[in-house]
Amino acid sequence: MACAKSLRYRFEIMCGRFTLRSRDRIKVKGLPTSDLRFEARYNIAPSQSILAIADFGHGPELTSLVWGLIPSWSNVGKGFINARCETLEAKPSFSESFQQRRCLIPSDGFFEWRRLGRSKQPFYFQLKDESPFAFAGIWDQWRNGEQLVTSCAIITTAANELVGPLHDRMPAILQTESYEDWLRPSTDLATLKKLLSPFPASKMKSHPVSSAVNYPENDNGELIKRMDAEVGITPSLF
């Protein structure tokens, strides 16, 4: 999988891995369904190329973006994998992209880690029906000489009751009916910010998985199977 190996990335330690394995399609008005073809991926990591849906002026289209947003004006090529929803308007790194360059990032699950002493147990989060969904994202283009990088960040929001025991943040998962509003250039900022509320915990589920997900070179279906025994966390808490 292609990546921008010469660039550096800033990590807000959450939503650092996700999956896109479902053969079902997220539905976006105006997006040809034939475009939504992909190989199953079980351990998508920062700096890799990922699928995204954006409107570049001709309606929604599927594209490939580097995960790690580099602002167009940056002179250091340092990317951000996450952008906090509370500071999207205030931070120069994100404000213009939030207003003008928004995208959907298809997924069907993400990983988060719980620290216990020196150990960390990864958990896999998904919707209860295991259907695909979309993270709210922003994108930008950065150029350095002949090098052109089109990159993105996943927006984060406050954690819901399911994610909260592991981390105080979670990726902003959009409701299906809000996809068009998120992509539409004319949507006002007040409406956009309301779309970034924590996704209802009642519609999600989670289970512990193998620490093999810690290594990006691992990418197979074993990574999302339940693994209760690694550090002895009681699954019933989640």
C-alpha positions as CSV (number, residue, x, y, z in Angstrom):
1,M,0.0,0.0,0.0
2,A,1.4,3.4,-1.0
3,C,2.5,5.8,1.6
4,A,4.4,9.1,2.0
5,K,7.5,7.6,3.7
6,S,9.5,10.8,3.7
7,L,6.9,12.7,5.6
8,R,6.3,12.9,9.4
9,Y,3.0,12.4,11.2
10,R,1.6,13.7,14.4
11,F,-0.5,11.3,16.5
12,E,-3.3,12.1,18.9
13,I,-3.1,8.7,20.5
14,M,-6.5,7.4,19.3
15,C,-8.1,6.2,16.2
16,G,-4.7,5.1,14.9
17,R,-6.0,2.0,13.1
18,F,-9.2,1.1,11.4
19,T,-10.7,-1.5,9.0
20,L,-12.5,-1.5,5.7
21,R,-13.5,-5.1,4.9
22,S,-17.2,-5.1,4.3
23,R,-18.4,-5.7,0.7
24,D,-21.5,-3.7,1.5
25,R,-21.5,-0.1,0.2
26,I,-22.1,3.1,2.1
27,K,-24.7,5.0,0.1
28,V,-23.9,8.6,-1.0
29,K,-26.3,10.4,-3.4
30,G,-24.6,11.0,-6.7
31,L,-21.7,8.5,-6.2
32,P,-21.7,5.7,-8.8
33,T,-21.9,2.4,-6.9
34,S,-19.5,0.8,-9.3
35,D,-16.8,3.1,-7.9
36,L,-17.0,1.4,-4.4
37,R,-14.7,-1.5,-5.1
38,F,-11.8,-2.4,-2.8
39,E,-9.7,-5.1,-1.3
40,A,-10.5,-5.9,2.4
41,R,-8.1,-4.3,4.8
42,Y,-7.9,-5.2,8.5
43,N,-5.2,-2.8,9.8
44,I,-5.2,0.5,8.0
45,A,-2.5,2.7,9.5
46,P,-1.3,6.3,9.3
47,S,0.8,7.3,6.3
48,Q,-1.0,4.8,4.1
49,S,-3.2,5.6,1.2
50,I,-6.9,5.1,2.1
51,L,-10.2,5.4,0.3
52,A,-12.2,8.5,0.7
53,I,-15.2,10.2,-0.9
54,A,-14.9,13.9,-1.7
55,D,-16.5,16.5,-3.9
56,F,-13.8,18.2,-6.0
57,G,-16.4,20.4,-7.8
58,H,-18.1,17.8,-10.0
59,G,-20.1,15.8,-7.4
60,P,-19.0,13.0,-5.0
61,E,-16.3,10.7,-6.2
62,L,-14.1,8.0,-4.7
63,T,-10.5,8.9,-4.4
64,S,-7.3,7.8,-2.7
65,L,-5.8,10.1,0.0
66,V,-2.8,9.8,2.3
67,W,-3.9,9.4,5.9
68,G,-2.1,12.3,7.7
69,L,-3.3,15.8,6.7
70,I,-0.5,18.2,5.6
71,P,-1.7,21.8,5.3
72,S,-1.1,23.4,1.9
73,W,1.0,26.1,3.5
74,S,3.2,23.8,5.6
75,N,7.0,24.0,5.0
76,V,7.8,20.9,7.0
77,G,5.6,18.2,5.5
78,K,4.3,17.2,8.9
79,G,0.9,15.4,8.8
80,F,-2.0,15.2,11.3
81,I,-3.9,12.0,11.4
82,N,-6.7,13.4,13.7
83,A,-8.4,16.8,14.0
84,R,-10.4,17.7,17.1
85,C,-13.9,18.8,16.3
86,E,-13.8,21.6,19.0
87,T,-10.9,23.4,17.3
88,L,-11.6,22.9,13.6
89,E,-12.4,26.6,13.1
90,A,-9.6,27.9,15.4
91,K,-6.6,26.0,14.2
92,P,-5.0,27.2,11.0
93,S,-4.0,23.6,10.1
94,F,-7.7,22.6,9.8
95,S,-9.9,25.7,9.5
96,E,-9.8,26.2,5.7
97,S,-10.2,22.5,5.0
98,F,-13.1,22.3,7.4
99,Q,-14.8,25.1,5.5
100,Q,-13.9,24.0,2.0
101,R,-12.5,20.5,1.8
102,R,-14.5,17.9,3.6
103,C,-14.6,14.1,2.9
104,L,-16.1,10.9,4.0
105,I,-13.7,8.1,5.0
106,P,-15.4,4.7,4.7
107,S,-14.8,2.2,7.4
108,D,-16.5,-0.7,9.3
109,G,-14.5,-0.7,12.5
110,F,-11.7,0.9,14.4
111,F,-9.2,-0.1,17.2
112,E,-8.5,1.5,20.5
113,W,-6.2,0.4,23.3
114,R,-6.6,0.1,27.1
115,R,-3.5,0.5,29.2
116,L,-3.0,-1.8,32.2
117,G,0.3,-1.2,33.8
118,R,2.9,-1.8,31.1
119,S,0.5,-3.7,28.9
120,K,-2.0,-2.4,26.4
121,Q,-5.0,-4.4,25.3
122,P,-6.5,-3.5,21.8
123,F,-10.2,-3.5,21.4
124,Y,-12.2,-3.5,18.1
125,F,-15.2,-1.2,17.8
126,Q,-18.0,-1.6,15.2
127,L,-21.7,-1.0,14.7
128,K,-23.9,-3.7,16.2
129,D,-25.0,-4.9,12.8
130,E,-21.4,-4.7,11.6
131,S,-22.4,-2.5,8.6
132,P,-20.1,0.0,7.1
133,F,-20.1,3.7,8.0
134,A,-18.2,6.8,7.3
135,F,-15.8,8.9,9.5
136,A,-16.0,12.7,9.0
137,G,-12.8,13.8,7.4
138,I,-11.0,16.9,5.9
139,W,-8.4,17.0,3.2
140,D,-5.8,19.3,1.7
141,Q,-3.1,19.3,-1.0
142,W,0.6,20.0,-0.2
143,R,3.3,20.5,-2.8
144,N,7.1,20.5,-2.4
145,G,8.7,20.9,-5.7
146,E,7.5,18.1,-7.9
147,Q,6.0,16.2,-4.9
148,L,2.3,16.6,-4.6
149,V,0.5,14.9,-1.6
150,T,-3.3,14.9,-1.2
151,S,-3.9,14.0,2.4
152,C,-6.6,13.8,5.0
153,A,-7.4,13.6,8.7
154,I,-10.1,11.9,10.7
155,I,-12.1,14.3,12.9
156,T,-12.5,13.2,16.5
157,T,-15.1,14.0,19.0
158,A,-15.8,13.3,22.7
159,A,-16.0,9.6,23.5
160,N,-19.4,7.9,24.0
161,E,-20.1,5.5,26.9
162,L,-18.7,2.5,25.1
163,V,-15.3,4.1,24.1
164,G,-15.0,6.2,27.2
165,P,-13.4,3.6,29.5
166,L,-10.5,3.4,27.0
167,H,-10.1,6.9,25.8
168,D,-11.8,10.3,26.1
169,R,-11.9,10.7,22.3
170,M,-13.4,8.7,19.4
171,P,-13.6,9.2,15.7
172,A,-16.6,11.3,14.5
173,I,-18.9,8.7,12.9
174,L,-21.5,10.4,10.7
175,Q,-25.1,9.3,10.6
176,T,-26.0,8.0,7.2
177,E,-28.6,10.7,6.5
178,S,-25.9,13.4,7.0
179,Y,-23.4,12.2,4.4
180,E,-24.7,14.7,1.7
181,D,-24.7,17.6,4.2
182,W,-21.1,16.9,5.1
183,L,-19.9,16.9,1.5
184,R,-22.1,19.7,0.3
185,P,-20.0,22.9,-0.1
186,S,-22.8,25.2,0.9
187,T,-23.6,23.6,4.2
188,D,-23.2,26.2,7.0
189,L,-20.7,25.7,9.7
190,A,-23.2,25.5,12.5
191,T,-24.9,22.6,10.8
192,L,-21.6,20.9,10.2
193,K,-20.6,21.1,13.8
194,K,-23.8,19.5,15.0
195,L,-23.0,16.5,12.8
196,L,-19.9,15.8,14.9
197,S,-21.6,14.6,18.0
198,P,-20.5,11.3,19.6
199,F,-22.1,8.3,17.8
200,P,-24.7,6.6,20.1
201,A,-23.1,3.9,22.1
202,S,-26.3,1.9,22.0
203,K,-25.7,1.3,18.3
204,M,-22.1,0.0,18.7
205,K,-20.3,-3.0,20.2
206,S,-16.7,-3.9,21.1
207,H,-14.5,-6.8,22.0
208,P,-10.8,-7.3,22.8
209,V,-8.5,-8.5,20.0
210,S,-5.0,-9.7,19.6
211,S,-2.0,-7.3,20.1
212,A,-0.9,-8.4,16.6
213,V,-2.8,-5.4,15.4
214,N,0.0,-3.2,16.9
215,Y,2.1,-4.0,13.8
216,P,1.0,-2.5,10.5
217,E,2.5,-5.3,8.5
218,N,-0.1,-7.6,9.9
219,D,-3.3,-7.3,7.8
220,N,-5.7,-10.3,8.0
221,G,-9.0,-11.4,9.4
222,E,-7.4,-12.8,12.5
223,L,-6.9,-9.3,13.8
224,I,-10.6,-8.7,14.5
225,K,-11.4,-12.0,16.2
226,R,-12.2,-11.9,19.9
227,M,-9.1,-12.4,22.1
228,D,-10.0,-12.3,25.8
229,A,-7.0,-13.8,27.4
230,E,-4.1,-11.5,26.7
231,V,-4.3,-9.2,29.7
232,G,-7.3,-10.6,31.5
233,I,-9.8,-7.8,30.9
234,T,-13.4,-8.8,31.7
235,P,-15.3,-8.7,28.4
236,S,-18.6,-8.0,30.1
237,L,-17.5,-4.4,30.8
238,F,-17.7,-3.7,27.1
